[in-house]
Every structure is written in C-alpha cells, then in structure tokens.
Amino acid sequence: MTTANAAIQEINIAHSPDSDDAFMFYGLATNKIRVPGFKFNHTLTDIETLNHRAIDEAFYDVTAISFHAYPYLQEKYTLMACGGSVGEGYGPMIVSTRKLTLDEVKKTRIAVPGTLTTAYLTLKLFAPEIETAVVPFDKIISAVLSGEFDAGLIIHEGQLTYANDGLVKLLDLGQWWRDETGLPLPLGGNAIRRSLGPETLLITTNALRDSIQHALDHREEALAYAMQFARDLDPTLANRFVGMYVNDRTLNYGEDGRVAIRKLLDMGFDRGIIPIRANVDFVG
C-alpha cells in the first residue's frame, strides 16, 4: 500500500434510491465534489431497511434515516445539520379508493410503509388507536386498489401520482401537522457515526452540504442524474418532487426546522409511541 493510498479515509454512505436523495448526493456520487484525503462510497437501499440497519448494525458511516428512528440510534449516530427532507405543509398522505371521513379513517386498517418511518409516527400522533399493517412503500397503492386495504399511507413519489390511479386523498399529514403545531414536518435526515471523531464529522457534513449546493446550482444536470431513480415520474413531476424535498431547508433546517424535529420526537415520547426520549444534536 502506498503512502497516498494509506492516507485515504473511506466514508460509506447509504441512502434510499429516490430522486430527491439522488439529487442531493449527485455531487458526491459523480465526483463533482471532491474532498482531499476522503473517498465516498454509496449504497442505495430503501429507507425502512436503512432505519433497521442503523439501529441493529451501525454499519454505514453516513445513513439516511427517518426522524422517527433517531431515538433508537442516537447513542451511535448524530444528525447532520443538512440533508433533511422537510414538508412545508405537505407530507405523507392517507389515500383510498373512496371518500371516507376522518372518523372513518381512524377505524380503518391502513397499509403503512414501515413502523420506523416518520409517516407512521405522524399517523399515530393523528390517530393513536388506528390499526396498521406494513406493506413495502411501492406496493401500497396497488394493495389499496386491490381492496386488500381500505386506505394506505403513501410516501415518496406516490404523493404526486396517486390520483392517476383513481385514488382520493383523505388527509395530508404534513398539512395536519402544520395545523396542529404551526411547524414544517421533518420527515428524514442524514445521520453520521459519532465514532468518526469531530474533524471527520464536520468534513463529511460539509461535503454533503457542498453536494446539495452543487445540485441546486446545476439543477438540470442533477435532475438528469436523478431521473434514473424517479419511478414513473416524467421530468416535470420529478422536478416538482425534488423541489419539494431538496431546497434551501435541505442546506439548513433553520431554527423552526430544528424545533420541529425536537417537537415531533418529544410528542412521540410523551404519547407513548416512542419509548426513548430523544436527545437531538447536530453536526455543522
């Protein structure tokens, strides 16, 4: 091994194969953003799997997580101050083939994309007694259309395409959360292993922020890269979806964004949904 190779520190990054994540990691994944002495390796896996891997294995140096999962992994990971997906009055949606009242929804068995997702946490804040069943996020719409479930909780691109399948929106949990709290709904963020040490934590966080800024500054090229992960979205809808979840707040949560993260997790703990009190801290 040469001295030059020995000096390279590899950082293993994991995120979901979605157009918004691909957009924000575009700069790092394509080596448009380089950091001397560091090499960034990328793994793409669905968010619920990443949540569990972060809790059970803490394998990845940087991993996308649902904020709901953070209390379970906070001893090994801290949050990056950038890279978050935040709904500004929008977020996961409850959909059905027919119009139901919210009281009827609360008595309905609903398909959810995972019990560690922030979508699930927000649903339980809205309706603590609601009955749920876990279905892969990309199978929920078909499960509702087939009649297996009366309603489904959809995330990702389904928020823009559900009407094309003849489904109706019963509730946008991002809007419900804003009505309840006056805050944006923090959905997912990036966590980084504490054991990397303060210097590497900060260098890696700044690299991600640079990658996000590069994508925002070179939107057309970053969108072209992200389209391979856009799951049936045309370029116009992909641009809209990316804009919903990669924006100035992805560069910096802002004070109200940080307040929202803490409030969401505190409410989850206070209402018995999360058994561990979150101690939220950030790098950068």
C-alpha positions in Angstrom: 0.0 0.0 0.0 1.4 3.4 -1.0 1.5 6.3 1.4 -1.0 8.1 -0.7 -3.5 5.2 -0.5 -2.9 4.8 3.2 -3.9 8.4 3.7 -7.3 8.0 2.1 -10.2 7.7 4.5 -13.3 5.9 3.1 -16.7 7.0 4.1 -19.6 4.6 3.5 -22.8 6.4 2.7 -26.2 4.8 2.4 -29.4 6.5 1.2 -32.6 5.5 -0.5 -32.9 5.0 -4.3 -35.2 8.0 -4.7 -34.9 11.0 -7.0 -34.6 13.5 -4.1 -31.8 11.6 -2.4 -30.1 11.0 -5.7 -30.3 14.7 -6.5 -28.7 15.8 -3.2 -25.9 13.2 -3.4 -25.3 14.0 -7.1 -22.2 16.0 -6.5 -20.5 13.3 -4.3 -21.7 10.3 -6.3 -20.3 11.7 -9.6 -17.1 13.1 -8.0 -18.2 16.7 -8.9 -17.5 17.3 -5.2 -14.1 16.0 -4.0 -12.5 16.2 -0.6 -8.7 15.6 -0.4 -8.0 12.5 1.6 -11.5 11.1 1.5 -13.3 8.7 -0.7 -17.1 8.4 -0.5 -18.7 5.0 -1.3 -22.5 4.9 -1.9 -25.1 2.2 -1.1 -28.7 2.5 -2.2 -31.4 0.8 0.0 -35.0 1.5 0.9 -35.4 3.8 4.0 -37.0 1.2 6.3 -34.1 -1.1 5.8 -31.7 1.7 6.4 -33.5 2.5 9.7 -33.1 -1.0 10.9 -29.5 -1.3 9.8 -28.6 1.8 11.6 -30.2 0.6 14.8 -29.0 -3.0 14.6 -25.6 -2.7 13.0 -24.5 0.9 12.8 -22.6 -0.3 9.6 -22.7 2.8 7.5 -20.7 5.9 8.4 -23.5 8.1 6.9 -27.0 6.9 6.5 -30.3 8.4 5.6 -32.9 7.8 8.3 -36.4 8.6 9.2 -36.5 11.0 12.1 -38.8 8.6 13.9 -35.8 6.1 14.0 -33.4 8.6 15.6 -34.1 8.0 19.3 -33.2 4.3 18.7 -29.8 5.0 17.2 -28.8 8.3 18.9 -26.1 6.7 21.0 -24.1 5.8 17.9 -25.2 8.5 15.5 -25.7 12.2 15.5 -27.7 14.2 12.9 -26.1 16.2 10.1 -27.3 19.8 10.0 -28.0 19.4 6.3 -29.6 16.8 4.0 -33.0 16.7 5.5 -36.4 16.3 3.8 -38.9 18.6 5.3 -42.6 19.1 4.3 -43.7 22.7 4.2 -47.4 22.0 4.9 -47.3 18.7 2.9 -46.1 15.2 3.6 -47.2 11.6 3.7 -50.8 11.1 2.6 -53.7 8.8 3.5 -55.4 7.7 0.3 -58.3 5.5 -0.6 -60.4 4.4 -3.5 -63.4 6.2 -1.9 -64.1 9.2 0.2 -64.0 8.5 4.0 -64.5 10.8 6.9 -61.5 11.2 9.2 -63.5 9.4 11.9 -63.9 6.5 9.5 -60.2 6.7 8.7 -59.4 6.2 12.3 -61.3 3.0 12.4 -59.8 1.7 9.2 -57.0 -0.8 8.8 -54.3 1.1 6.9 -51.3 0.0 4.9 -48.1 1.8 6.1 -44.6 1.8 4.7 -42.8 0.7 8.0 -43.2 1.3 11.7 -39.9 3.3 11.9 -40.9 5.8 9.2 -41.9 9.3 10.2 -45.0 8.8 8.2 -46.0 6.1 10.7 -45.1 8.2 13.7 -47.2 11.1 12.4 -50.1 8.8 11.6 -50.1 7.5 15.2 -50.0 11.1 16.5 -53.1 11.8 14.5 -54.9 8.5 15.3 -53.2 6.6 18.2 -55.6 3.6 18.0 -55.5 3.1 14.3 -54.8 -0.4 13.0 -51.9 -0.7 10.6 -50.1 -3.3 8.5 -46.6 -2.9 7.0 -46.5 -3.1 3.2 -43.5 -2.1 1.1 -43.9 1.6 0.2 -44.0 0.9 -3.6 -46.8 -1.7 -3.1 -49.2 0.3 -1.0 -51.1 1.9 -3.9 -51.7 -1.5 -5.6 -52.7 -3.0 -2.2 -55.4 -0.3 -1.8 -56.6 -0.6 -5.4 -57.0 -4.4 -5.0 -59.2 -3.9 -2.0 -56.8 -5.5 0.4 -56.8 -2.3 2.5 -59.4 0.4 2.6 -56.7 3.0 2.9 -52.9 3.4 2.5 -50.3 5.8 3.8 -48.1 6.9 0.9 -44.7 8.5 0.8 -42.2 9.4 -1.9 -43.4 9.9 -5.5 -46.8 8.4 -4.8 -47.7 11.8 -3.3 -47.8 13.2 -6.8 -49.2 10.2 -8.7 -51.9 8.7 -6.6 -54.7 10.5 -8.5 -53.6 8.9 -11.7 -54.5 5.5 -10.2 -58.0 6.8 -9.3 -57.3 7.2 -5.6 -58.5 10.1 -3.5 -56.6 11.9 -0.7 -58.2 11.7 2.7 -55.6 13.5 4.7 -52.2 15.1 4.1 -50.3 14.6 7.4 -48.0 17.4 6.6 -50.9 19.8 6.5 -52.4 18.2 9.6 -49.1 18.7 11.4 -48.8 22.3 10.4 -52.4 23.0 11.5 -51.6 21.3 14.9 -48.2 22.9 15.5 -47.5 25.7 13.1 -44.3 24.0 12.0 -43.0 22.2 9.0 -43.0 18.4 9.1 -39.4 16.9 9.3 -39.5 13.5 7.6 -36.0 12.3 7.1 -32.4 13.3 7.6 -28.9 12.1 7.4 -27.1 10.6 10.4 -23.4 10.2 10.9 -21.5 7.8 13.2 -20.2 9.6 16.3 -17.1 7.4 16.4 -15.7 9.1 13.3 -14.5 11.9 15.5 -15.2 15.6 15.4 -12.9 16.5 12.5 -14.3 13.8 10.2 -17.9 14.5 11.3 -17.5 18.1 10.2 -15.6 17.5 7.0 -18.2 14.9 5.9 -21.1 17.1 6.8 -19.6 20.0 4.8 -19.1 17.7 1.9 -22.7 16.7 1.8 -23.7 20.4 2.1 -21.5 21.2 -0.9 -23.0 18.3 -2.8 -26.5 19.7 -2.2 -25.5 23.2 -3.2 -23.8 21.8 -6.3 -27.1 20.1 -7.3 -29.1 23.2 -6.7 -26.6 25.3 -8.7 -26.5 22.7 -11.6 -30.2 21.7 -11.4 -30.5 20.5 -15.0 -27.6 18.1 -14.8 -28.5 16.9 -11.3 -32.1 16.3 -12.4 -30.9 14.3 -15.4 -28.9 12.1 -13.0 -31.8 11.8 -10.5 -34.3 10.7 -13.3 -32.9 7.2 -13.2 -34.5 6.9 -9.7 -37.7 8.8 -10.4 -40.1 5.8 -10.5 -42.6 6.6 -13.3 -42.3 10.4 -12.9 -41.9 12.4 -16.0 -39.2 15.2 -15.9 -41.8 17.8 -14.9 -43.1 15.8 -12.0 -39.6 14.7 -11.0 -38.5 18.4 -10.9 -41.5 19.2 -8.8 -40.9 16.3 -6.4 -37.2 17.2 -6.0 -38.2 20.8 -5.4 -40.5 19.7 -2.6 -37.7 17.9 -0.6 -34.4 19.4 -1.8 -34.3 23.2 -1.3 -32.8 25.8 1.0 -34.1 23.9 4.0 -32.1 20.9 2.9 -29.0 23.1 3.2 -30.0 24.2 6.7 -33.0 23.1 8.7 -33.4 26.6 10.1 -34.4 27.3 13.7 -38.0 26.3 13.2 -36.9 23.1 11.4 -34.8 22.1 14.4 -37.7 23.0 16.8 -39.9 20.8 14.6 -37.6 17.8 14.8 -37.4 18.0 18.6 -41.2 18.6 19.0 -42.1 15.6 16.8 -39.9 13.3 18.8 -40.9 14.7 22.1 -44.6 14.3 21.2 -43.9 10.7 20.1 -42.3 10.0 23.5 -44.9 11.9 25.6 -47.7 9.9 23.9 -46.0 6.5 24.3 -45.3 5.9 20.7 -41.5 6.1 21.2 -40.1 4.5 24.3 -36.9 6.5 24.4 -36.5 10.3 24.9 -34.6 11.8 22.0 -31.5 14.0 22.7 -31.3 15.7 19.4 -27.9 17.2 18.4 -26.4 18.3 15.1 -23.1 18.4 13.3 -22.5 21.7 11.5 
